[in-house]
Amino acid sequence: MLALTRRAGEEIVVGDPRNPLGVIRVVDIRGDKVRLAFDFPRETPINRRELADQKARDEKPTSTPPP
């Protein structure tokens, strides 16, 4: 895991800096809340952890017994 410190208005470039996969920008920091903006291609799924976990549970393939 990579942990970075950023201030409001600063960005993190994901991927090759010349052709980035996307950019994460710190929009605002108020108390213990941080607002982030994600600039990625539309086809890139971005989910909060709790939603990603829920989707993973809901999408588990149902196993059928072998014939």
HELIX and SHEET records of a PDB file:
HELIX    1   1 ARG A   49  ASP A   58  1                                  10    
SHEET    1   A 3 GLU A  11  VAL A  14  0                                        
SHEET    2   A 3 GLY A  22  ARG A  30 -1                                        
SHEET    3   A 3 LYS A  33  ASP A  39 -1                                        
END                                                                             
